[in-house]
Amino acid sequence: MSATLTRSAVEAGGSAAAQNRRRRRRGYGYGTPLLEFVMVPITVAYLFPLYIMVSMSFKTTQEIAASKVAPPDGLFTGNYATAWSEADLGRAMLNSVIITVASITLAVLVGSMAGYAIARGARRTSTPKLMLFLLGLMIPGQLGMVPLYTLMRDLGLLQTHASLIIFYIGSLMPLTVFLYTGFLKTQSPTYEEAAKIDGAGWWQTYARVVFPLLRPVTGTVIIINTINTWNDFLTPLLYLAGTPNRTLPVAVFSFQGEFASEWGLIFAGMVIAAFPVLVVYFFLQRHIIRGFGSGLKG
Amino acid sequence: MTMAVTGRGTANKRSPFRGSGGRSREGRLHRAPQWFLIPALVFYGVVVLYPSIAGAFYSFTDWRGGAGASWTGLENFHKLLGNEAAVAALRNTLVIAVTLTIVQTFLGLLLALALNTAIRSRNLLRTLFFAPMMLPPVITGLLWQYIYVPGGPLDSALNTLGLGGLTQSWLGNSSIALWAIIGSVIWHHVGMSMVIYLAGLQRIPEELYEAASLDGAGAIRRFWSVTRPLLGQATTIATALTMTASLKLFDQVFVMTGGGPGVSTQTLSLIMYKEAFVYGNYGYGSAIALVLTMIVAFIVFLQMSVTRRGEVEA
């Protein structure tokens, strides 16, 4: 251990996190295997609900009646087939994709433009402008829900994709603008200057210089916003329930209402609904987790 | 991502470019076109600002979504305070918020501490514990509703473990239902608290720990004097996020109990939804929403000023 201490005292290079990472690999001490061992039952207990969800979806009704916790005998896929067709989950998934992609793309575009305007705007007005957007983070969505609903209704937008897309873009503005403004303020404007000197117009400066510069934040913005948008329930319930335009969470909920006690079916539906997000998660987890952790500090 | 992590510290106070209007070394002003703000403002104004102001306004009327709305002053609020269900909802909302924030943040801290060590399964565990955050709250609610069914998975598991005496009607018992729901939400969100604390723990330089142990500090002392103060910022963020989210909690409660049994799991978001969208009492519903908004603003403000004082730079 003393060799470790000496070496680490000498190692001045690298960030604290990198140093910690290096050190931790060598610091595998005595208490550590105990901790690993203790974490096993904790993790198993923690994953129990997920296990239930997946194993139930593969059971027939008789198997479920027999035991709630035992693993399924075979992999009964009938539940999945029924769930897919009955709840029209394919259509719901498509709706979720359309709405999420459209909302996030436009939110990133509009939000980064606003962040650019605030961060590179007049010094005196930059903070009040930012505060205006930050208000949105404080106000619960419930306050404006009713007037917004009637507005949508009067505009004839209810039951269309557009209503949700507009809603999401607006709701995502506070966080998105906050993240973009905060980040851009730490960046030097010299590249933008250079572009202007070379005769670039406003839009070109933004598109060619500013936006690429914002890539780290864009990653975080996309990740956080996509998850929240995809999983949102109440607003799609209000605007799209009962229509073929409904999103995945609403479809799963209605499905459960229809097939109240056929849990095998319901779980199959839930697995189908959760599957896309979980797949994306397992491929991108490092980025996602880092996005949540550091994006929130930036 | 290091840029984002260190950015926060400098962006607010010490950034040389803060609101400088992008003054370059030549002193030439580089101002971004302010009309770039317009699209964002339009969406934000239409979706958030206008409805919120309108909602606040309507809470003083008896609007039912139709043609006329007459001013009723504070009548809605009197009705709210006099209504037994509403008062219970208010109490439950606060109970949920406080319990959820404290327990979830604490567990998140424990997990982060455990995962910040040298155990080999770190990354796998981190992925697994964060996974439930990816699930829509609706699905989490339905899943746990099933788990809590009498004779269902939870009871079966308890029986298998020989703890059969603990089984009961988790969601059907009015004194337990609220806690059962809180438990399921903690399961869903603890990964978030854990990740925030992990990020905070990573920023603590190892030299501080070494210096402390060289001075003879044991593990507990090291945690108390080194880790805890430096996690102040992470704690602020974690508690603020959890607090706001839990005050507005809707999906899980809606799906699991709809407010029952009785009024034991009724929350402000729930009765607001019911009054406005089921009964059509838009004015009354908006009043409830306004009360919720003020509670959120007040509590977050309170809690931020408390935890902010605990923030220390490394």
Interface residues (C-beta under 8 A of the other chain):
Chain A: L5 S8 A9 S15 A16 A17 Q19 N20 R23 R24 R25 G27 Y28 G29 T32 L35 E36 M39 T43 Y46 L47 F48 P49 L50 I52 M53 M56 S67 K68 V69 L109 V110 G111 M113 A114 Y116 A117 I118 A119 R120 G121 A122 R123 R124 S126 T127 K129 F133 L135 G136 M138 I139 P140 G141 Q142 L143 G144 M145 V146 P147 L148 Y149 T150 L151 I166 F167 I169 G170 S171 M173 P174 V177 G182 F183 K185 T186 Q187 S188 P189 T190 E192 E193 K196 W202 Y206 P216 V217 T220 I227 W230 N231 D232 F233 L234 L238 L248 P249 V252 F253 Q256 W263 I266 F267 M270 A273 A274 V277 L278 Y281 F282 Q285 I288 I289 R290 G291 F292 G293 S294 G295 L296 K297 G298
Chain B: M1 T2 M3 A4 V5 G7 R8 T10 A11 S15 F17 R18 G19 S20 G21 G22 R23 S24 R25 E26 R28 H30 R31 A32 P33 Q34 W35 F36 L37 P39 A40 L41 F43 Y44 G45 V46 V47 V48 L49 Y50 P51 S52 I53 A54 G55 A56 Y58 G65 A114 T117 A118 I119 R120 S121 L125 R126 T127 L128 F129 F130 A131 P132 M133 M134 L135 P136 P137 V138 I139 L142 L143 W144 Y146 I147 G151 G152 P153 S156 A157 T160 W187 M192 V195 I196 L198 A199 Q202 R203 I204 P205 E206 E207 E210 Q233 I237 L241 T244 L247 K248 F250 D251 F254 V255 S269 M272 Y273 A276 F277 Y282 G285 S286 I288 A289 L290 L292 T293 V296 A297 V300 A314
